[in-house]
Amino acid sequence: MKKLVSAAYVATMAGPIVRDGAIVCEAGRIVAVGSARELTAAHPDVEERVELGSALLLPGLVNAHTHLELTGLGQLPQPRSFVDWILDLRDRLMAVTDLPAFVNDGTRAGIAQSLSFGVTTVGDITLNPAITRRLLRQAGMTGVSFGEVLGMAGRREQLEGRLAAAMDTACDGDGLTAGIEPHAPYSLDLPGYQRCVEEANRRGMPLATHLAETPDEAAFLADGSGEFARLWRALGDWRDDVPQFDGGPVRAMASVGLLDSPALLAHVNYASDEDLALLVGRRASVVYCPRTHAYFGHPPHRFAEMLELGINVALGTDSAASSPDLNLLEEARLVHRLRPDLPLPLLFEMITTRGARALGMEREVGRLVVGMRASYCAFAVRGENPMKEVLEEHAPLVGAGCGKNQAAAP
């Protein structure tokens, strides 16, 4: 079925905003973009017309880092530290009596939230890929489902089982891809990281990791001390034979080859000048999660410097256990308040084209151009500066489409 979607403004993210523009979609792909009047005349065989009126039409938003399965927890009480938050999260998950049902319900709720906020593509982190990937595929969501891989100290035996689950591609297709996420330097040792990188490279699978999220990772990597030592004492599984690395988390990733892969680095809240220099010219992208960053009280993020250096930076929501919700636009709005000097198109790139690049999906989503997936969202506007209005006036979502599963206006 051929469908024409028109709006007062169309931000293709591949050029200037088109006034009184439209896109034509067929079989889940964009087949034409331009003036609504010209496209209406050129495509008389259109079977469905969606006229959004005074709205800004955008590519479907790309949430490059989230944990959909945790949506049911809600934002946890403000913690004293990151490790206290992890322990609280662990206790709550251990109290769940039916984990598959919890994961199923949380993922469904996360998908519904995402779509309601105009997000059609996600970089989702999951410990339960057999459940979450099926739900993402059924919902028509695109993106990468990164299976979490953990394995350190007394929990080293988890690695192979977690890795096998992450590498399961049974649900791949229609814009959804399986990926591997060696979790973090405090939960997976460097040989485990190297194993994940080797498998990802061998199979052509995307990679992600949590990196430099707190200042404590460097000391833990170097000698097993600090806050993460407290975490492992609480877990009761520490062993002294964990390989050490003296050089910090970013350099550790370089040592195992992860920075030479098209990897997604979630957070990177603590980065020295030397760390930034290591990221320049590499294939890795950084995902900054502004509201979670503020929730934990981290110092200002260096994302603007990263962008100036040519490092790709996208935005993510992280989970609803650390962020109020999965509204990606609220992340961009917080950045806009913190850095009102940043060009508005750049902020929108960080939730569209840059997010797509971080996920290795820049040829599929993130722009409204011919050949791309027919994923879009639209927000009501009134004035002549639609991007500014969407960011500053909390413009409501008035329409969304997710690939083949086109959704009508909410």
C-alpha positions, 0 to 999 in steps of 0.5 A: 500500500502506498501512503503519503504523509504531509506536514507543514514542516519536514525535517529530513535530517539530510538537508534544510527543512522542507516547508509544506512537505511530504513523504511517500511510503510503500512496502515499509520504505520511503519512495519519495520526499519533497513538496506535498503538492508536487508529490500529490500530483506525482503519485495519484495512486496513493491509497492512504493520505495522512495530513498532519497539518501544523506539525514538524515531521521527523525521522522516527527518533533513535534511543541509542541506549536503554534497558526496556525490560527494567521499565516496570521498576520505575525510577529508584529512590535517589541513591547515595552512590552508583554501587548503592543503586546497583545493590538496590536494583539487585534486591528488587530483581531478586524479589521478583517471583516470576521473572519471565513475566516481569521481563515480558511486562516491562519490555512491553511497557517500555516499547509502548512508552517509546512509541508514545514519545516518537521513538521507533529505533532502540539500542536495547540492553537485555539480560533476557534476549529470548523474551525481549527480542521477540517482543521488539520484533512483534512490535515492529521496532527497529534497532539493535538488541544487545545481549548482556554478557557478564563473567568475572571472579566467582561468576566467570562461568556465566560468560559462555551461557550469556554470550551464547544467548547474546549471539542468538539471531533467531529474531533478526530481520525487519530492521532488528539485529542481535548484538553483544554487550560485554556489560562493564569493566566491573562485571566482566574481566578483560579476557571476557571482553576480548572473547566478546570482541572476537565473536562479534568480529567473526560474526559481524555483530554490533557491540556495546558496553557501559564504560567510564560510568563512574570514576571508580572503574580505573582503581577497580581495574588496576587493583580491585579496590574502591567502590566496586570492591564493596559491590563484590564483597556484597555479592560474595563472589570476589576472587583475587585472580581477576586480571588487572589493567593499569591505564583506565577503562577507555585504554582497557577497551583499546587493549582488547580491540573494542574501540576498533569495532563499530562499538557503542560506548554508553555514558563515558562520563569520566574521560581525560584528554588522553581518553578523548584522544584515544577515541578520535578516529576510532569506529566507536560512538558515545551515548550520553544519557543526560537525565541519568547523568544528572540523577547520579550527580556526575560532573558536566559531561564532555560531549560537546568536546567529543563532538568538536573532536569528531567523535560521534555522540548520540543521546539515550534514556538509559533505563526507567530505573534511573530516568523518569521515563523513556522520553528521548526528547526530554533528554534533548531538552535537558541538553538544550537547557544546559547548553543553549548555545548548541545549534538546534539541528545538532541536538536533533542529529543526536536523537536521529542520525547520530543515534542511527550511526551509533547502532550501525543503522545509518543506511536504514533509519535516522533520515527521511530520504528515499530508500530508508525505512518508513519510520517517522514521528511528528509533533504539533507546532504553531510558529515559524521555528519548529525545532525550537518549539518542539524543544522548548514548548513540549509539543505533543506527538501527533503522528508516528509510523514504525516501518511496515507497522504504520501507526495512526496519530495517537 
